[in-house]
Amino acid sequence: MINIQRKIGLPSSTFFLFGPRQSGKTTLLKESFPDAFRVDLLRTDERIRYEQNPAHLREEVRALPAEQSVVIDEIQKVPALLDEVQYLMQEERRSFALCGSSARKLRKTHANLLGGRALKRELLGFSARELGKRFSLSQMLNHGPLPPHYLSEDAREHLAAYVDLYLKEEILDEGLTRNLPVFSTFLRAAAIGDTEVVNFSNIGRECSVASSTVRGYYEILEDTLIGAFLPAFTRRAKRRVQHAPKFYFRDIGIVNHLLRRGVIEEGSELFGKAFENWIFHELSVHQRTLVRPYPLAYWRLSSGIEVDFILGDAETAIEVKGKKQLQSNDVRHLEQFRVEYPEVRNLIVVCLESRCRITNGGIQVMPYQHFLDALWAGEFEIS
């Protein structure tokens, strides 16, 4: 596989590194801590040994050189080890990299989360910045950003195997739900609603389960980092606004697989939603690189007027349009947002046009490449 450098800063002190399966966590930790003592809880023999006697970790670490770091992969599989980790941090001044694809089991089992003594990092799929010249918008929207999928020549087969493995090892084996067929039906319904406002009752009726069960299923997707809620921006609202969240899958390739989509091509009906999903991914990656991540939301009036993304405290508002030629109608929702929040500094349409321009109303029209360059350069003031 082609080696692409992940651009995420890892602390020298103890930290949790969470990320969806196959996002590259293990590879990143091997490259960042090549001489570390490693515990791989995906190995059945390792997991059983530590489950039977978590104190083995304390005894093994004591035998290591004082400066040697310790990496524990899939820490959620043996939560009891976190008590040993805390002891070794406090009494032996040891540092740990604790890696996992879900924090759900740690919370559900009331595991020791180290009392705020450990930092937290999240590794998502590839960003366009990481891929550089290897970035292809078509490949991203069809394969998704997870490394094995994006780089694969046969992404469909990889995606099918990935979803099957997720259902088996994350959902069934971890006991997150007892009804896997219903959860599979829910997955497809959630994929249909990707990038849209969530209506738990409607999905519950479609899946023949209570809305509370649907809420729990969405929490599973969020906790296993398969998807994320985007809250509504409601601060200082003068007019009636939508309060329900939207939901985005973190990998558009999974959505494509669940809905059995064909090739997503520019100009097609599905291109716009896939393009919006990807911009959400890029904003999520950028947000996580900062010491103080900024709030990310969407804004929608009860009349249906909507702006896709609001960054910070209304400093920047972004509309996403997967088209090469914008019409005057494409900027009117941003104009409405400015009426509501006249202090907004940046009104931006991210699109496929070839050049940047500013409309007579002061709205910035930006090709997606220029938008990402400006975002990473810190050109948008965000609090």
Short mmCIF file of the C-alpha atoms (twelve columns), coordinates in Angstrom:
data_MODEL
# 
_entry.id   MODEL 
# 
loop_
_atom_site.group_PDB 
_atom_site.id 
_atom_site.type_symbol 
_atom_site.label_atom_id 
_atom_site.label_alt_id 
_atom_site.label_comp_id 
_atom_site.label_asym_id 
_atom_site.label_seq_id 
_atom_site.Cartn_x 
_atom_site.Cartn_y 
_atom_site.Cartn_z 
_atom_site.pdbx_PDB_model_num 
ATOM 1   C CA . MET A 1   0.000   0.000   0.000   1 
ATOM 2   C CA . ILE A 2   1.178   3.546   -0.726  1 
ATOM 3   C CA . ASN A 3   2.422   5.251   2.448   1 
ATOM 4   C CA . ILE A 4   0.753   8.620   2.984   1 
ATOM 5   C CA . GLN A 5   1.852   10.717  5.948   1 
ATOM 6   C CA . ARG A 6   -1.011  11.425  8.346   1 
ATOM 7   C CA . LYS A 7   -1.013  15.006  9.583   1 
ATOM 8   C CA . ILE A 8   -2.070  14.689  13.215  1 
ATOM 9   C CA . GLY A 9   -0.057  15.781  16.231  1 
ATOM 10  C CA . LEU A 10  0.312   13.153  18.951  1 
ATOM 11  C CA . PRO A 11  1.201   14.184  22.526  1 
ATOM 12  C CA . SER A 12  4.240   12.914  24.391  1 
ATOM 13  C CA . SER A 13  2.103   12.333  27.499  1 
ATOM 14  C CA . THR A 14  -0.599  9.661   27.865  1 
ATOM 15  C CA . PHE A 15  -3.442  9.947   25.349  1 
ATOM 16  C CA . PHE A 16  -6.412  8.122   23.851  1 
ATOM 17  C CA . LEU A 17  -6.434  7.777   20.069  1 
ATOM 18  C CA . PHE A 18  -9.887  6.950   18.759  1 
ATOM 19  C CA . GLY A 19  -10.910 6.448   15.158  1 
ATOM 20  C CA . PRO A 20  -13.098 4.236   12.985  1 
ATOM 21  C CA . ARG A 21  -11.796 0.820   12.014  1 
ATOM 22  C CA . GLN A 22  -9.074  0.942   9.342   1 
ATOM 23  C CA . SER A 23  -8.501  4.681   9.709   1 
ATOM 24  C CA . GLY A 24  -4.790  3.979   10.197  1 
ATOM 25  C CA . LYS A 25  -4.444  4.231   13.988  1 
ATOM 26  C CA . THR A 26  -2.164  1.223   14.406  1 
ATOM 27  C CA . THR A 27  0.067   2.244   11.497  1 
ATOM 28  C CA . LEU A 28  0.325   5.796   12.832  1 
ATOM 29  C CA . LEU A 29  1.319   4.598   16.296  1 
ATOM 30  C CA . LYS A 30  3.916   2.187   14.903  1 
ATOM 31  C CA . GLU A 31  5.477   5.018   12.918  1 
ATOM 32  C CA . SER A 32  5.284   7.484   15.801  1 
ATOM 33  C CA . PHE A 33  6.494   5.084   18.534  1 
ATOM 34  C CA . PRO A 34  8.655   2.493   16.762  1 
ATOM 35  C CA . ASP A 35  10.340  1.283   19.965  1 
ATOM 36  C CA . ALA A 36  7.236   1.079   22.148  1 
ATOM 37  C CA . PHE A 37  6.129   -1.963  24.110  1 
ATOM 38  C CA . ARG A 38  2.952   -3.100  22.332  1 
ATOM 39  C CA . VAL A 39  -0.174  -4.825  23.581  1 
ATOM 40  C CA . ASP A 40  -2.537  -5.916  20.775  1 
ATOM 41  C CA . LEU A 41  -5.928  -6.818  22.223  1 
ATOM 42  C CA . LEU A 42  -7.199  -7.885  18.813  1 
ATOM 43  C CA . ARG A 43  -5.137  -11.037 19.389  1 
ATOM 44  C CA . THR A 44  -7.341  -13.537 21.205  1 
ATOM 45  C CA . ASP A 45  -4.527  -14.966 23.329  1 
ATOM 46  C CA . GLU A 46  -3.435  -11.491 24.445  1 
ATOM 47  C CA . ARG A 47  -6.971  -10.428 25.276  1 
ATOM 48  C CA . ILE A 48  -7.736  -13.566 27.304  1 
ATOM 49  C CA . ARG A 49  -4.469  -13.316 29.243  1 
ATOM 50  C CA . TYR A 50  -5.119  -9.735  30.325  1 
ATOM 51  C CA . GLU A 51  -8.811  -10.395 31.023  1 
ATOM 52  C CA . GLN A 52  -7.833  -13.169 33.410  1 
ATOM 53  C CA . ASN A 53  -5.185  -11.101 35.159  1 
ATOM 54  C CA . PRO A 54  -4.957  -7.361  34.345  1 
ATOM 55  C CA . ALA A 55  -2.052  -7.055  36.810  1 
ATOM 56  C CA . HIS A 56  0.188   -8.728  34.189  1 
ATOM 57  C CA . LEU A 57  0.392   -5.339  32.497  1 
ATOM 58  C CA . ARG A 58  1.808   -3.688  35.622  1 
ATOM 59  C CA . GLU A 59  4.385   -6.433  36.054  1 
ATOM 60  C CA . GLU A 60  5.460   -6.361  32.401  1 
ATOM 61  C CA . VAL A 61  5.768   -2.571  32.253  1 
ATOM 62  C CA . ARG A 62  7.885   -2.561  35.426  1 
ATOM 63  C CA . ALA A 63  10.391  -4.743  33.586  1 
ATOM 64  C CA . LEU A 64  10.796  -2.178  30.773  1 
ATOM 65  C CA . PRO A 65  13.348  0.640   30.588  1 
ATOM 66  C CA . ALA A 66  12.017  3.752   32.326  1 
ATOM 67  C CA . GLU A 67  11.847  5.804   29.129  1 
ATOM 68  C CA . GLN A 68  10.048  3.190   26.984  1 
ATOM 69  C CA . SER A 69  6.491   4.117   26.008  1 
ATOM 70  C CA . VAL A 70  3.599   1.659   25.939  1 
ATOM 71  C CA . VAL A 71  0.978   1.270   23.183  1 
ATOM 72  C CA . ILE A 72  -2.265  -0.621  23.876  1 
ATOM 73  C CA . ASP A 73  -4.344  -1.356  20.781  1 
ATOM 74  C CA . GLU A 74  -8.160  -1.762  21.086  1 
ATOM 75  C CA . ILE A 75  -8.170  -0.789  24.760  1 
ATOM 76  C CA . GLN A 76  -12.000 -1.002  24.879  1 
ATOM 77  C CA . LYS A 77  -11.757 -4.800  24.686  1 
ATOM 78  C CA . VAL A 78  -10.249 -5.047  28.214  1 
ATOM 79  C CA . PRO A 79  -11.393 -1.929  30.097  1 
ATOM 80  C CA . ALA A 80  -9.983  -3.270  33.374  1 
ATOM 81  C CA . LEU A 81  -6.494  -2.490  32.090  1 
ATOM 82  C CA . LEU A 82  -7.208  1.215   32.564  1 
ATOM 83  C CA . ASP A 83  -6.938  0.823   36.344  1 
ATOM 84  C CA . GLU A 84  -3.429  -0.558  35.824  1 
ATOM 85  C CA . VAL A 85  -2.647  2.249   33.388  1 
ATOM 86  C CA . GLN A 86  -3.652  4.888   35.931  1 
ATOM 87  C CA . TYR A 87  -1.531  3.249   38.622  1 
ATOM 88  C CA . LEU A 88  1.491   3.109   36.333  1 
ATOM 89  C CA . MET A 89  0.975   6.728   35.273  1 
ATOM 90  C CA . GLN A 90  0.826   7.936   38.865  1 
ATOM 91  C CA . GLU A 91  3.338   5.688   40.591  1 
ATOM 92  C CA . GLU A 92  5.789   4.822   37.803  1 
ATOM 93  C CA . ARG A 93  5.448   8.005   35.678  1 
ATOM 94  C CA . ARG A 94  4.769   5.908   32.575  1 
ATOM 95  C CA . SER A 95  3.253   7.216   29.327  1 
ATOM 96  C CA . PHE A 96  0.700   5.306   27.265  1 
ATOM 97  C CA . ALA A 97  -0.876  5.530   23.833  1 
ATOM 98  C CA . LEU A 98  -4.339  3.977   24.189  1 
ATOM 99  C CA . CYS A 99  -5.931  3.159   20.871  1 
ATOM 100 C CA . GLY A 100 -9.496  2.124   20.045  1 
ATOM 101 C CA . SER A 101 -12.357 2.243   17.567  1 
ATOM 102 C CA . SER A 102 -15.026 3.004   20.160  1 
ATOM 103 C CA . ALA A 103 -15.328 4.714   23.525  1 
ATOM 104 C CA . ARG A 104 -18.815 3.252   23.976  1 
ATOM 105 C CA . LYS A 105 -17.805 0.107   25.836  1 
ATOM 106 C CA . LEU A 106 -15.513 2.107   28.096  1 
ATOM 107 C CA . ARG A 107 -18.406 4.356   29.113  1 
ATOM 108 C CA . LYS A 108 -21.020 1.585   29.316  1 
ATOM 109 C CA . THR A 109 -18.819 -0.498  31.626  1 
ATOM 110 C CA . HIS A 110 -17.981 2.587   33.720  1 
ATOM 111 C CA . ALA A 111 -14.337 2.030   32.898  1 
ATOM 112 C CA . ASN A 112 -11.645 4.233   34.367  1 
ATOM 113 C CA . LEU A 113 -11.137 7.028   31.811  1 
ATOM 114 C CA . LEU A 114 -8.134  8.257   33.808  1 
ATOM 115 C CA . GLY A 115 -9.939  11.193  35.361  1 
ATOM 116 C CA . GLY A 116 -9.006  13.688  32.684  1 
ATOM 117 C CA . ARG A 117 -5.299  12.854  32.982  1 
ATOM 118 C CA . ALA A 118 -5.138  11.626  29.372  1 
ATOM 119 C CA . LEU A 119 -5.570  13.763  26.275  1 
ATOM 120 C CA . LYS A 120 -7.855  12.663  23.458  1 
ATOM 121 C CA . ARG A 121 -7.194  12.565  19.716  1 
ATOM 122 C CA . GLU A 122 -9.354  11.304  16.848  1 
ATOM 123 C CA . LEU A 123 -8.030  9.974   13.554  1 
ATOM 124 C CA . LEU A 124 -10.517 10.081  10.699  1 
ATOM 125 C CA . GLY A 125 -10.064 9.096   7.051   1 
ATOM 126 C CA . PHE A 126 -7.703  10.814  4.637   1 
ATOM 127 C CA . SER A 127 -8.076  14.542  4.115   1 
ATOM 128 C CA . ALA A 128 -7.305  16.205  0.789   1 
ATOM 129 C CA . ARG A 129 -4.381  17.947  2.529   1 
ATOM 130 C CA . GLU A 130 -2.831  14.606  3.493   1 
ATOM 131 C CA . LEU A 131 -3.315  13.124  0.028   1 
ATOM 132 C CA . GLY A 132 -1.797  16.114  -1.789  1 
ATOM 133 C CA . LYS A 133 -1.268  15.271  -5.454  1 
ATOM 134 C CA . ARG A 134 -2.873  11.865  -4.915  1 
ATOM 135 C CA . PHE A 135 -6.217  13.516  -4.170  1 
ATOM 136 C CA . SER A 136 -9.031  12.857  -6.625  1 
ATOM 137 C CA . LEU A 137 -12.510 14.218  -5.946  1 
ATOM 138 C CA . SER A 138 -14.136 11.447  -7.970  1 
ATOM 139 C CA . GLN A 139 -12.178 8.792   -6.090  1 
ATOM 140 C CA . MET A 140 -13.036 10.380  -2.743  1 
ATOM 141 C CA . LEU A 141 -16.776 10.570  -3.454  1 
ATOM 142 C CA . ASN A 142 -16.931 7.002   -4.763  1 
ATOM 143 C CA . HIS A 143 -14.472 5.186   -2.487  1 
ATOM 144 C CA . GLY A 144 -14.654 7.280   0.690   1 
ATOM 145 C CA . PRO A 145 -11.771 8.616   2.827   1 
ATOM 146 C CA . LEU A 146 -10.758 5.519   4.838   1 
ATOM 147 C CA . PRO A 147 -7.245  4.543   3.650   1 
ATOM 148 C CA . PRO A 148 -7.915  0.955   2.443   1 
ATOM 149 C CA . HIS A 149 -11.010 2.085   0.540   1 
ATOM 150 C CA . TYR A 150 -9.624  5.249   -0.996  1 
ATOM 151 C CA . LEU A 151 -6.463  3.524   -2.206  1 
ATOM 152 C CA . SER A 152 -8.168  0.349   -3.405  1 
ATOM 153 C CA . GLU A 153 -8.761  -0.457  -7.062  1 
ATOM 154 C CA . ASP A 154 -11.739 -2.577  -5.981  1 
ATOM 155 C CA . ALA A 155 -13.361 -0.357  -3.353  1 
ATOM 156 C CA . ARG A 156 -16.751 -2.065  -3.644  1 
ATOM 157 C CA . GLU A 157 -15.392 -5.384  -2.396  1 
ATOM 158 C CA . HIS A 158 -13.472 -3.685  0.427   1 
ATOM 159 C CA . LEU A 159 -16.540 -1.693  1.494   1 
ATOM 160 C CA . ALA A 160 -18.737 -4.801  1.582   1 
ATOM 161 C CA . ALA A 161 -16.191 -6.614  3.755   1 
ATOM 162 C CA . TYR A 162 -15.829 -3.554  5.987   1 
ATOM 163 C CA . VAL A 163 -19.563 -3.273  6.683   1 
ATOM 164 C CA . ASP A 164 -19.808 -7.012  7.343   1 
ATOM 165 C CA . LEU A 165 -16.860 -6.840  9.751   1 
ATOM 166 C CA . TYR A 166 -18.340 -3.784  11.475  1 
ATOM 167 C CA . LEU A 167 -21.665 -5.559  11.996  1 
ATOM 168 C CA . LYS A 168 -19.994 -8.695  13.313  1 
ATOM 169 C CA . GLU A 169 -17.155 -7.407  15.491  1 
ATOM 170 C CA . GLU A 170 -18.346 -3.967  16.569  1 
ATOM 171 C CA . ILE A 171 -22.079 -4.619  16.871  1 
ATOM 172 C CA . LEU A 172 -22.688 -8.343  17.431  1 
ATOM 173 C CA . ASP A 173 -19.574 -9.481  19.301  1 
ATOM 174 C CA . GLU A 174 -19.545 -6.394  21.533  1 
ATOM 175 C CA . GLY A 175 -23.237 -6.877  22.327  1 
ATOM 176 C CA . LEU A 176 -24.262 -3.367  21.290  1 
ATOM 177 C CA . THR A 177 -27.629 -4.663  20.065  1 
ATOM 178 C CA . ARG A 178 -29.376 -8.015  20.220  1 
ATOM 179 C CA . ASN A 179 -31.269 -7.605  16.959  1 
ATOM 180 C CA . LEU A 180 -28.750 -7.462  14.141  1 
ATOM 181 C CA . PRO A 181 -31.296 -7.783  11.261  1 
ATOM 182 C CA . VAL A 182 -33.205 -4.724  12.502  1 
ATOM 183 C CA . PHE A 183 -29.969 -2.818  12.990  1 
ATOM 184 C CA . SER A 184 -28.994 -3.680  9.407   1 
ATOM 185 C CA . THR A 185 -32.344 -2.282  8.210   1 
ATOM 186 C CA . PHE A 186 -31.703 0.826   10.270  1 
ATOM 187 C CA . LEU A 187 -28.258 1.259   8.684   1 
ATOM 188 C CA . ARG A 188 -29.814 1.497   5.242   1 
ATOM 189 C CA . ALA A 189 -32.467 3.946   6.445   1 
ATOM 190 C CA . ALA A 190 -29.775 6.097   8.069   1 
ATOM 191 C CA . ALA A 191 -27.774 6.034   4.833   1 
ATOM 192 C CA . ILE A 192 -30.790 7.300   2.890   1 
ATOM 193 C CA . GLY A 193 -30.958 10.227  5.321   1 
ATOM 194 C CA . ASP A 194 -27.235 11.037  5.174   1 
ATOM 195 C CA . THR A 195 -26.648 14.842  5.342   1 
ATOM 196 C CA . GLU A 196 -30.283 15.425  6.349   1 
ATOM 197 C CA . VAL A 197 -32.179 16.333  9.523   1 
ATOM 198 C CA . VAL A 198 -32.870 13.229  11.617  1 
ATOM 199 C CA . ASN A 199 -36.483 12.256  12.277  1 
ATOM 200 C CA . PHE A 200 -36.317 9.420   14.803  1 
ATOM 201 C CA . SER A 201 -40.051 8.674   14.633  1 
ATOM 202 C CA . ASN A 202 -40.123 8.273   10.850  1 
ATOM 203 C CA . ILE A 203 -37.128 5.942   10.861  1 
ATOM 204 C CA . GLY A 204 -38.640 3.995   13.761  1 
ATOM 205 C CA . ARG A 205 -41.799 3.373   11.751  1 
ATOM 206 C CA . GLU A 206 -39.739 2.277   8.760   1 
ATOM 207 C CA . CYS A 207 -37.752 -0.185  10.899  1 
ATOM 208 C CA . SER A 208 -40.745 -1.214  13.065  1 
ATOM 209 C CA . VAL A 209 -39.047 -0.153  16.300  1 
ATOM 210 C CA . ALA A 210 -39.594 2.602   18.848  1 
ATOM 211 C CA . SER A 211 -38.046 6.028   18.250  1 
ATOM 212 C CA . SER A 212 -36.034 5.521   21.450  1 
ATOM 213 C CA . THR A 213 -34.454 2.425   19.863  1 
ATOM 214 C CA . VAL A 214 -33.569 4.476   16.779  1 
ATOM 215 C CA . ARG A 215 -31.913 7.076   19.004  1 
ATOM 216 C CA . GLY A 216 -29.870 4.312   20.567  1 
ATOM 217 C CA . TYR A 217 -28.850 2.996   17.145  1 
ATOM 218 C CA . TYR A 218 -27.674 6.451   16.079  1 
ATOM 219 C CA . GLU A 219 -25.664 6.666   19.297  1 
ATOM 220 C CA . ILE A 220 -23.962 3.401   18.329  1 
ATOM 221 C CA . LEU A 221 -22.966 4.878   14.952  1 
ATOM 222 C CA . GLU A 222 -21.641 7.972   16.683  1 
ATOM 223 C CA . ASP A 223 -19.790 6.097   19.438  1 
ATOM 224 C CA . THR A 224 -18.124 3.740   16.959  1 
ATOM 225 C CA . LEU A 225 -17.158 6.793   14.847  1 
ATOM 226 C CA . ILE A 226 -19.079 5.596   11.798  1 
ATOM 227 C CA . GLY A 227 -21.091 8.805   11.791  1 
ATOM 228 C CA . ALA A 228 -21.634 12.103  13.577  1 
ATOM 229 C CA . PHE A 229 -24.465 14.423  14.496  1 
ATOM 230 C CA . LEU A 230 -24.290 18.027  13.345  1 
ATOM 231 C CA . PRO A 231 -26.234 20.239  15.781  1 
ATOM 232 C CA . ALA A 232 -28.464 23.108  14.744  1 
ATOM 233 C CA . PHE A 233 -27.171 26.647  15.262  1 
ATOM 234 C CA . THR A 234 -29.735 28.342  17.488  1 
ATOM 235 C CA . ARG A 235 -27.819 31.075  19.294  1 
ATOM 236 C CA . ARG A 236 -29.564 34.449  19.481  1 
ATOM 237 C CA . ALA A 237 -32.239 33.286  17.030  1 
ATOM 238 C CA . LYS A 238 -34.778 35.958  16.101  1 
ATOM 239 C CA . ARG A 239 -36.928 33.749  13.884  1 
ATOM 240 C CA . ARG A 240 -38.121 30.180  14.380  1 
ATOM 241 C CA . VAL A 241 -35.281 27.756  13.645  1 
ATOM 242 C CA . GLN A 242 -34.858 24.012  13.315  1 
ATOM 243 C CA . HIS A 243 -33.519 22.382  16.494  1 
ATOM 244 C CA . ALA A 244 -33.148 18.738  15.415  1 
ATOM 245 C CA . PRO A 245 -29.630 17.629  14.403  1 
ATOM 246 C CA . LYS A 246 -28.463 16.440  11.018  1 
ATOM 247 C CA . PHE A 247 -26.475 13.231  10.640  1 
ATOM 248 C CA . TYR A 248 -23.446 12.528  8.457   1 
ATOM 249 C CA . PHE A 249 -21.709 9.221   7.847   1 
ATOM 250 C CA . ARG A 250 -17.985 9.723   8.233   1 
ATOM 251 C CA . ASP A 251 -17.300 7.674   5.099   1 
ATOM 252 C CA . ILE A 252 -19.339 8.364   1.968   1 
ATOM 253 C CA . GLY A 253 -18.125 5.014   0.608   1 
ATOM 254 C CA . ILE A 254 -20.175 3.229   3.296   1 
ATOM 255 C CA . VAL A 255 -23.269 5.185   2.236   1 
ATOM 256 C CA . ASN A 256 -22.626 4.219   -1.386  1 
ATOM 257 C CA . HIS A 257 -22.356 0.551   -0.410  1 
ATOM 258 C CA . LEU A 258 -25.460 0.512   1.817   1 
ATOM 259 C CA . LEU A 259 -27.569 2.147   -0.904  1 
ATOM 260 C CA . ARG A 260 -26.018 0.089   -3.733  1 
ATOM 261 C CA . ARG A 261 -25.191 3.217   -5.653  1 
ATOM 262 C CA . GLY A 262 -23.507 3.127   -9.016  1 
ATOM 263 C CA . VAL A 263 -20.656 5.432   -9.909  1 
ATOM 264 C CA . ILE A 264 -21.220 8.958   -8.597  1 
ATOM 265 C CA . GLU A 265 -20.452 11.363  -11.408 1 
ATOM 266 C CA . GLU A 266 -20.367 15.129  -11.531 1 
ATOM 267 C CA . GLY A 267 -23.766 16.509  -12.526 1 
ATOM 268 C CA . SER A 268 -25.679 13.481  -11.240 1 
ATOM 269 C CA . GLU A 269 -28.458 13.735  -8.670  1 
ATOM 270 C CA . LEU A 270 -26.345 12.111  -5.952  1 
ATOM 271 C CA . PHE A 271 -23.215 14.159  -6.543  1 
ATOM 272 C CA . GLY A 272 -24.392 17.158  -4.486  1 
ATOM 273 C CA . LYS A 273 -25.094 15.115  -1.335  1 
ATOM 274 C CA . ALA A 274 -21.809 13.218  -1.644  1 
ATOM 275 C CA . PHE A 275 -19.934 16.507  -2.145  1 
ATOM 276 C CA . GLU A 276 -21.553 17.969  0.998   1 
ATOM 277 C CA . ASN A 277 -20.673 14.838  2.986   1 
ATOM 278 C CA . TRP A 278 -17.032 15.223  1.939   1 
ATOM 279 C CA . ILE A 279 -16.870 18.913  2.906   1 
ATOM 280 C CA . PHE A 280 -18.232 17.926  6.326   1 
ATOM 281 C CA . HIS A 281 -15.417 15.381  6.557   1 
ATOM 282 C CA . GLU A 282 -12.785 17.981  5.669   1 
ATOM 283 C CA . LEU A 283 -14.156 20.426  8.245   1 
ATOM 284 C CA . SER A 284 -14.194 17.653  10.865  1 
ATOM 285 C CA . VAL A 285 -10.544 16.812  10.183  1 
ATOM 286 C CA . HIS A 286 -9.530  20.481  10.354  1 
ATOM 287 C CA . GLN A 287 -11.538 21.029  13.527  1 
ATOM 288 C CA . ARG A 288 -9.675  18.202  15.289  1 
ATOM 289 C CA . THR A 289 -6.210  19.566  14.549  1 
ATOM 290 C CA . LEU A 290 -6.733  22.633  16.740  1 
ATOM 291 C CA . VAL A 291 -5.944  22.864  20.450  1 
ATOM 292 C CA . ARG A 292 -9.405  24.354  20.961  1 
ATOM 293 C CA . PRO A 293 -11.765 22.869  18.349  1 
ATOM 294 C CA . TYR A 294 -14.380 25.325  17.135  1 
ATOM 295 C CA . PRO A 295 -18.128 24.576  17.180  1 
ATOM 296 C CA . LEU A 296 -19.562 23.256  13.918  1 
ATOM 297 C CA . ALA A 297 -23.297 23.461  13.197  1 
ATOM 298 C CA . TYR A 298 -25.909 24.056  10.507  1 
ATOM 299 C CA . TRP A 299 -28.667 26.692  10.390  1 
ATOM 300 C CA . ARG A 300 -32.218 26.263  9.188   1 
ATOM 301 C CA . LEU A 301 -35.323 28.403  9.525   1 
ATOM 302 C CA . SER A 302 -38.711 26.747  9.957   1 
ATOM 303 C CA . SER A 303 -39.526 28.085  6.467   1 
ATOM 304 C CA . GLY A 304 -36.863 25.752  4.994   1 
ATOM 305 C CA . ILE A 305 -34.107 28.312  4.359   1 
ATOM 306 C CA . GLU A 306 -30.872 26.560  5.294   1 
ATOM 307 C CA . VAL A 307 -27.102 27.111  5.425   1 
ATOM 308 C CA . ASP A 308 -25.013 23.940  5.427   1 
ATOM 309 C CA . PHE A 309 -22.271 24.815  7.907   1 
ATOM 310 C CA . ILE A 310 -21.794 27.485  10.567  1 
ATOM 311 C CA . LEU A 311 -18.278 27.713  11.997  1 
ATOM 312 C CA . GLY A 312 -17.626 29.081  15.461  1 
ATOM 313 C CA . ASP A 313 -19.988 31.712  16.851  1 
ATOM 314 C CA . ALA A 314 -21.426 32.675  13.442  1 
ATOM 315 C CA . GLU A 315 -18.114 34.094  12.162  1 
ATOM 316 C CA . THR A 316 -18.234 31.926  9.018   1 
ATOM 317 C CA . ALA A 317 -21.224 30.525  7.117   1 
ATOM 318 C CA . ILE A 318 -20.749 28.015  4.286   1 
ATOM 319 C CA . GLU A 319 -23.054 26.761  1.559   1 
ATOM 320 C CA . VAL A 320 -21.936 23.724  -0.460  1 
ATOM 321 C CA . LYS A 321 -22.955 23.462  -4.116  1 
ATOM 322 C CA . GLY A 322 -21.684 20.607  -6.263  1 
ATOM 323 C CA . LYS A 323 -21.932 22.560  -9.498  1 
ATOM 324 C CA . LYS A 324 -19.634 24.469  -11.885 1 
ATOM 325 C CA . GLN A 325 -21.889 27.444  -12.478 1 
ATOM 326 C CA . LEU A 326 -23.803 29.107  -9.663  1 
ATOM 327 C CA . GLN A 327 -27.052 30.986  -10.068 1 
ATOM 328 C CA . SER A 328 -28.246 33.958  -8.018  1 
ATOM 329 C CA . ASN A 329 -30.614 31.601  -6.193  1 
ATOM 330 C CA . ASP A 330 -27.631 29.642  -4.829  1 
ATOM 331 C CA . VAL A 331 -26.555 32.481  -2.524  1 
ATOM 332 C CA . ARG A 332 -29.902 33.672  -1.169  1 
ATOM 333 C CA . HIS A 333 -29.781 31.491  1.968   1 
ATOM 334 C CA . LEU A 334 -26.454 33.044  2.930   1 
ATOM 335 C CA . GLU A 335 -28.011 36.474  2.434   1 
ATOM 336 C CA . GLN A 336 -30.792 35.479  4.819   1 
ATOM 337 C CA . PHE A 337 -28.237 34.323  7.367   1 
ATOM 338 C CA . ARG A 338 -26.578 37.754  7.204   1 
ATOM 339 C CA . VAL A 339 -29.945 39.364  7.946   1 
ATOM 340 C CA . GLU A 340 -30.165 37.237  11.088  1 
ATOM 341 C CA . TYR A 341 -26.482 37.591  12.027  1 
ATOM 342 C CA . PRO A 342 -25.127 40.838  10.518  1 
ATOM 343 C CA . GLU A 343 -21.821 40.354  12.364  1 
ATOM 344 C CA . VAL A 344 -20.902 37.318  10.203  1 
ATOM 345 C CA . ARG A 345 -17.430 37.860  8.689   1 
ATOM 346 C CA . ASN A 346 -17.324 35.230  5.966   1 
ATOM 347 C CA . LEU A 347 -20.158 34.133  3.692   1 
ATOM 348 C CA . ILE A 348 -18.817 31.394  1.428   1 
ATOM 349 C CA . VAL A 349 -20.137 29.136  -1.316  1 
ATOM 350 C CA . VAL A 350 -17.873 26.105  -1.843  1 
ATOM 351 C CA . CYS A 351 -18.382 24.794  -5.363  1 
ATOM 352 C CA . LEU A 352 -16.807 23.491  -8.570  1 
ATOM 353 C CA . GLU A 353 -16.299 26.838  -10.289 1 
ATOM 354 C CA . SER A 354 -12.785 27.340  -11.649 1 
ATOM 355 C CA . ARG A 355 -11.978 30.728  -10.082 1 
ATOM 356 C CA . CYS A 356 -12.628 32.615  -6.863  1 
ATOM 357 C CA . ARG A 357 -14.922 35.622  -7.065  1 
ATOM 358 C CA . ILE A 358 -16.952 37.893  -4.795  1 
ATOM 359 C CA . THR A 359 -20.565 38.700  -5.634  1 
ATOM 360 C CA . ASN A 360 -22.022 42.194  -5.485  1 
ATOM 361 C CA . GLY A 361 -23.509 41.184  -2.159  1 
ATOM 362 C CA . GLY A 362 -20.093 40.340  -0.721  1 
ATOM 363 C CA . ILE A 363 -20.443 36.563  -0.848  1 
ATOM 364 C CA . GLN A 364 -17.247 34.644  -1.627  1 
ATOM 365 C CA . VAL A 365 -17.554 31.993  -4.314  1 
ATOM 366 C CA . MET A 366 -14.678 29.551  -3.853  1 
ATOM 367 C CA . PRO A 367 -13.582 26.438  -5.750  1 
ATOM 368 C CA . TYR A 368 -13.180 23.674  -3.186  1 
ATOM 369 C CA . GLN A 369 -9.390  23.549  -3.606  1 
ATOM 370 C CA . HIS A 370 -9.071  27.255  -2.782  1 
ATOM 371 C CA . PHE A 371 -11.467 26.920  0.136   1 
ATOM 372 C CA . LEU A 372 -9.413  24.125  1.725   1 
ATOM 373 C CA . ASP A 373 -6.166  26.048  1.203   1 
ATOM 374 C CA . ALA A 374 -7.674  29.106  2.899   1 
ATOM 375 C CA . LEU A 375 -9.118  27.004  5.734   1 
ATOM 376 C CA . TRP A 376 -5.781  25.390  6.577   1 
ATOM 377 C CA . ALA A 377 -3.983  28.724  6.182   1 
ATOM 378 C CA . GLY A 378 -6.189  30.129  8.966   1 
ATOM 379 C CA . GLU A 379 -7.757  32.817  6.793   1 
ATOM 380 C CA . PHE A 380 -11.171 32.474  8.447   1 
ATOM 381 C CA . GLU A 381 -11.442 33.860  11.969  1 
ATOM 382 C CA . ILE A 382 -13.193 31.197  14.046  1 
ATOM 383 C CA . SER A 383 -13.817 31.272  17.785  1 
# 
